[in-house]
Amino acid sequence: MLANLNNIDTFESYSPFGYMYKFDAKMAFFNVVINIGITFTHYVEEALQVSYRYFKPFTAGYIDANGVETKRTYVMYVRADEVNFKKYAK
């Protein structure tokens, strides 16, 4: 079901992250540094529309399960380059 999602936004409510939130999924990490393995945090950042991220579109070729290639545009809520995280850390 997750593989068949057709979301264009990485962290939107119709993405795998939205699915995890909606169904109260649990994540388990083994031998992973915590600041590398917590991508679910980005779902929360987008839901809250944090000021240090913005929507950035990416367009590329996409090959579907039948081998048909099309151009698609996806959006990711990315961190602004000039962010100084010390001002956000409390």
Backbone bond lengths (Angstrom), bond angles and torsions (degrees), N, CA, C in turn:
res aa  C-N    CA-C-N  psi(-1)  N-CA   C-N-CA  omega(-1)  CA-C   N-CA-C  phi
1 M - - - 1.441 - - 1.535 110.17 -
2 L 1.335 117.00 -44.89 1.465 119.85 -179.41 1.527 111.52 -64.71
3 A 1.324 116.74 -37.08 1.465 120.45 -179.85 1.523 111.69 -67.15
4 N 1.318 117.62 -22.90 1.461 121.41 -179.04 1.519 113.81 -92.17
5 L 1.311 118.28 1.21 1.458 120.32 176.74 1.523 109.03 -63.55
6 N 1.319 116.60 144.25 1.460 120.85 -179.42 1.525 109.90 -120.22
7 N 1.321 115.65 49.87 1.459 120.04 -178.67 1.525 110.42 -83.30
8 I 1.335 116.32 147.83 1.462 120.34 178.22 1.528 111.23 -103.19
9 D 1.318 116.83 -13.11 1.461 122.51 -178.28 1.526 108.30 -109.16
10 T 1.305 116.02 125.33 1.460 122.07 -174.55 1.520 114.03 -54.08
11 F 1.321 117.12 -42.20 1.468 120.64 -171.62 1.532 113.76 -118.00
12 E 1.333 118.15 17.98 1.464 120.58 -178.38 1.529 111.65 -70.64
13 S 1.321 115.87 174.50 1.466 120.55 -178.43 1.524 112.63 -67.27
14 Y 1.348 118.56 -19.05 1.466 121.26 178.03 1.527 112.18 -99.26
15 S 1.311 117.16 15.45 1.462 122.39 177.01 1.531 109.07 -93.87
16 P 1.330 118.04 172.05 1.466 119.39 173.90 1.530 112.47 -55.89
17 F 1.331 117.36 -32.33 1.468 119.93 178.49 1.530 110.75 -68.67
18 G 1.331 117.08 -39.82 1.459 120.79 175.43 1.518 111.33 -63.11
19 Y 1.325 116.20 -38.67 1.463 121.23 177.05 1.533 110.08 -61.71
20 M 1.332 115.98 -45.19 1.474 119.76 179.65 1.521 110.80 -60.88
21 Y 1.310 116.80 -41.41 1.457 120.21 179.50 1.533 111.31 -66.10
22 K 1.320 115.80 -47.72 1.464 121.13 -177.22 1.525 112.14 -60.01
23 F 1.335 116.62 -38.61 1.462 120.57 -176.36 1.528 113.07 -102.10
24 D 1.343 116.55 17.09 1.462 122.33 174.82 1.528 112.33 52.71
25 A 1.324 115.37 45.41 1.461 120.88 -178.65 1.531 110.84 -68.40
26 K 1.287 115.83 156.93 1.464 122.56 176.80 1.526 108.19 -113.56
27 M 1.318 115.82 145.69 1.456 121.17 177.87 1.523 108.35 -116.91
28 A 1.316 115.74 139.65 1.465 120.95 177.50 1.521 108.12 -121.58
29 F 1.308 116.75 133.60 1.460 122.31 178.87 1.520 109.01 -119.32
30 F 1.293 116.17 133.83 1.453 121.52 178.00 1.519 108.85 -125.60
31 N 1.310 116.07 122.25 1.463 122.04 177.05 1.532 111.77 58.04
32 V 1.339 116.76 42.48 1.462 122.73 179.59 1.531 108.20 -125.46
33 V 1.308 116.34 132.68 1.454 120.66 175.31 1.530 107.73 -66.41
34 I 1.309 118.04 130.23 1.467 122.73 -170.58 1.524 113.26 -57.26
35 N 1.322 119.38 -38.86 1.464 119.72 -178.19 1.528 112.87 -77.02
36 I 1.305 118.13 -3.13 1.465 121.58 175.92 1.530 110.86 -101.52
37 G 1.314 118.08 -28.92 1.446 121.07 -172.07 1.511 116.18 -103.80
38 I 1.316 119.73 16.33 1.466 119.40 -176.03 1.530 111.71 -111.44
39 T 1.328 117.39 53.34 1.459 120.78 -179.15 1.521 112.81 -63.42
40 F 1.334 118.20 -20.07 1.460 119.67 177.76 1.533 110.61 -61.24
41 T 1.323 116.81 -25.31 1.464 121.16 176.74 1.525 111.04 -56.30
42 H 1.331 117.61 -34.67 1.460 120.80 -179.05 1.533 111.31 -67.17
43 Y 1.315 117.05 -31.42 1.470 120.38 174.48 1.528 109.18 -61.46
44 V 1.322 116.50 -44.46 1.468 121.46 -179.82 1.527 109.91 -65.78
45 E 1.332 117.36 -42.67 1.464 120.53 178.55 1.528 111.25 -59.21
46 E 1.328 116.79 -41.77 1.462 119.16 179.27 1.526 110.91 -69.08
47 A 1.317 116.94 -41.63 1.469 120.25 179.28 1.525 110.74 -59.96
48 L 1.330 116.77 -35.43 1.462 121.69 179.73 1.531 113.06 -88.73
49 Q 1.345 116.84 -6.32 1.470 121.94 -178.76 1.527 111.32 53.04
50 V 1.336 116.56 54.22 1.464 120.87 -179.81 1.527 110.34 -59.86
51 S 1.315 115.54 149.08 1.469 120.70 -172.96 1.523 113.76 -75.88
52 Y 1.324 118.88 -16.22 1.467 120.87 -176.41 1.534 113.01 -93.57
53 R 1.324 117.75 9.56 1.470 122.37 175.51 1.528 109.44 -128.36
54 Y 1.318 115.76 159.65 1.461 121.01 177.34 1.527 109.07 -147.67
55 F 1.334 116.92 160.89 1.461 121.62 179.41 1.523 109.70 -80.79
56 K 1.334 115.99 126.81 1.455 121.03 179.85 1.528 108.40 -124.64
57 P 1.344 117.97 123.68 1.466 120.29 179.04 1.536 111.99 -83.05
58 F 1.322 115.77 146.61 1.463 123.52 175.88 1.525 107.47 -130.79
59 T 1.325 116.80 128.42 1.465 121.46 178.25 1.521 108.74 -115.91
60 A 1.338 115.23 132.72 1.462 120.09 -178.89 1.522 109.56 -157.28
61 G 1.315 115.39 170.34 1.456 120.36 174.74 1.523 110.14 -73.02
62 Y 1.324 116.13 142.41 1.466 122.30 179.09 1.522 107.80 -128.88
63 I 1.310 116.93 128.87 1.460 121.35 178.46 1.517 107.83 -109.25
64 D 1.334 116.22 119.96 1.463 119.83 -177.02 1.536 110.92 -82.80
65 A 1.320 116.12 -177.78 1.464 122.11 -176.69 1.526 112.47 -62.80
66 N 1.336 117.29 -21.29 1.469 121.67 179.05 1.524 112.64 -93.48
67 G 1.322 117.23 4.02 1.460 121.25 179.39 1.515 113.87 82.80
68 V 1.326 117.65 9.87 1.465 121.48 -179.93 1.526 109.03 -87.21
69 E 1.326 115.37 126.80 1.468 119.78 -179.42 1.517 110.66 -99.99
70 T 1.332 115.14 133.60 1.462 122.47 174.23 1.517 107.96 -135.93
71 K 1.306 115.65 163.76 1.475 119.80 173.48 1.513 107.45 -89.95
72 R 1.310 116.43 135.56 1.462 121.57 177.86 1.521 109.29 -134.46
73 T 1.325 113.81 151.45 1.457 120.03 176.11 1.519 108.35 -116.27
74 Y 1.308 115.09 129.21 1.458 122.80 177.55 1.519 108.72 -119.04
75 V 1.312 116.49 160.31 1.459 122.07 -177.74 1.526 108.57 -124.11
76 M 1.317 115.02 138.52 1.462 120.14 176.08 1.523 108.58 -130.66
77 Y 1.323 115.79 139.64 1.462 122.13 179.14 1.525 106.88 -86.02
78 V 1.321 116.51 94.45 1.464 121.88 -171.16 1.524 112.26 -99.63
79 R 1.315 115.15 158.54 1.465 120.89 178.69 1.522 109.64 -80.42
80 A 1.308 115.46 136.24 1.464 120.92 176.32 1.525 109.43 -66.27
81 D 1.324 117.86 139.33 1.467 122.64 -177.56 1.525 113.10 -60.32
82 E 1.316 116.67 -35.70 1.458 119.97 -172.89 1.529 113.68 -85.68
83 V 1.306 117.90 10.60 1.466 120.08 -176.72 1.521 110.99 -69.26
84 N 1.305 114.36 133.21 1.469 121.57 174.02 1.531 106.29 -107.48
85 F 1.326 116.95 101.76 1.458 120.38 -173.92 1.519 113.42 -67.37
86 K 1.322 118.29 -18.53 1.461 119.42 179.14 1.529 110.87 -62.23
87 K 1.330 117.13 -32.08 1.468 118.63 -179.56 1.522 111.30 -74.35
88 Y 1.351 118.57 -19.12 1.444 121.27 178.14 1.534 112.32 -93.61
89 A 1.323 116.80 -22.25 1.480 120.84 -178.90 1.513 109.62 -76.71
90 K 1.291 115.69 129.28 1.477 120.58 179.58 1.500 109.15 -127.66
